[in-house]
């Protein structure tokens, strides 16, 4: 309950939903269709993250508060991934992000992270992830979907300093789409803990499909999707948003326009 009280203050605001019309989302099935339509959206509006937000789609309010709409989408972030209706993780700028299953496939191909559960050491040895991230990955590979406190215990990250390392490593893995949010679990009497799982195990169909898509083709599809939301987006803006080089964005847009 303490977390609910803190979140009664304004969460964020922005105009990221401009240009994304539609009826108000009222049910989980509506939310799944909305995510499929836009491809990617944040949970709440985030300054400097030019994406639609599910909160706005539900409330049509640009300023987000911990209200009945926020409580509804907070539940959906657990339910939709559990039913494989959408993907959820801290992805864009480390903030809560929903992805359609099609965009998940293309982003996995772009990152080249559609890998087996046993690839942690190879990613660490190639410098793509930290030691802490490698240990978290290996723990999930061994134990399956695991809630936060149990995962921290498995990796000997129970202390306050360990919690900081855990959060940093978990963001690493989510930013590469290696780990996904997998619902919640009541580990204590307080706020429920997040449960995590490996993307390759939680979304095997999308992981397999990503093997057959080159990073270049994935960038083309993603640039096309983003332009469908924001037609005036420049190559520089798209490069900044997806963390590409400008040359990659120009190539992706050029290929998209040629088809």
MOLINTA-V794729 format. One line per field, one symbol per residue. ss: DSSP state (H for helix, E for strand, C for the rest). A space follows every 50 residues. Layout:
BEGIN
ss = ???
END
This chain:
BEGIN
ss = CHHHHHCCCCCECCCCCCCCCCCCCCCHHHHHHHHHHHCEEECCCCCCCC CCEHHHHHHCCCCECCCHHHHHHHHHHHHHHHCCCCEEEECHHHCEEEEC HHHHHHHHHHHCCCCCCCCHHHHHHCCCCCHHHHHHHHHHHHHCCEEHHH HHHHCCCCCHHHHHHHHHHHHHHHHCCCEEEEEEECCCCCCCEEEEEEHH HHCHHHHHHHCCCCHHHHHHHHHHHHHHHCCCCCHHHHHHHHCCCHHHHH HHHHHHHHC
END
